[in-house]
């Protein structure tokens, strides 16, 4: 019986390519093209916005199978900025985040689910040394090739948390009612990530 080795090699190559095309890929967050922002209500009448400038993370992404996906993000709490030095010092102090004692904010998913074009990452969010299970909804764009041959994806995510759930309790009540700082904190993430080589 004649065995066509060339045909067998072609078949094996096709199978390997098919497997790799649908395998989960690892992407590293590009901090230069990403942002981690937040906002709180101040004196009931306005919003104060801020962001963290030092963060990193890894996204495992398979467009065909969300069960293979994962998210792992690390944020340096001391990199917080609200564009006001006095306010930044207060938020970094034991009144709020106490960054000297709790230098990192992290989110690590335990599972990812997909519904249509939307995803939800379920996992543990650790702030101020306290871990809470959260659901983080997000969308994914791409992948695309950049001009330098790198494969990139984009992700947009956001959620609202109650800071008191994480032991960040400081506040003062206004004479007319309401609080100096809202308990609710809105978190917004705009992420660009590069496929690991």
TATA-V740825 format. One record per backbone hydrogen bond with DSSP energy under -0.5 kcal/mol. CO is the residue of the C=O (numbers start at 1). NH is the residue of the N-H. Records with the same first field share a line. If there is no record, write none. Layout:
CO: NH  NH
This chain:
2: 4
3: 5
4: 8
5: 9
6: 10
7: 11
8: 12
9: 13
10: 14
11: 15
12: 16
13: 17
14: 18
15: 19
16: 20
17: 21
18: 22
19: 22
20: 23
25: 61
26: 196
27: 59
28: 194
29: 31
30: 33
31: 34
35: 190
36: 52
37: 188
38: 50
39: 186
40: 48
41: 182
42: 45  46
46: 42
47: 49
48: 40
50: 38
51: 81
52: 36
53: 55
54: 76
56: 74
57: 29
58: 72
59: 27  61
60: 70
61: 25
62: 65
65: 68
66: 69
70: 60
71: 109
72: 58
73: 107
74: 56
75: 77  105
76: 79
77: 80
79: 53
81: 51
84: 88
85: 89
86: 90
87: 91
88: 92
89: 93
90: 93
91: 97
92: 99  100
93: 96  98
95: 170
98: 101  102
103: 77  78
105: 75
106: 126
107: 73
108: 124
111: 122
113: 120
115: 118
117: 140
118: 115
119: 138
120: 113  122
121: 136
122: 110  111
123: 125  134
124: 108  126
125: 127  132
126: 106
127: 130
130: 127
132: 125
134: 123  136
135: 137
136: 121
137: 158
138: 119
139: 156
141: 154
144: 152
146: 149
150: 146
151: 195
152: 143  144
153: 193
154: 141
155: 191
156: 139
157: 189
158: 137
159: 187
161: 163  185
162: 165
163: 166  168
164: 167
167: 169
172: 180
174: 177
178: 174
180: 43
183: 163
184: 41
185: 161
186: 39
187: 159
188: 37
189: 157
190: 35
191: 155
192: 30
193: 153
194: 28
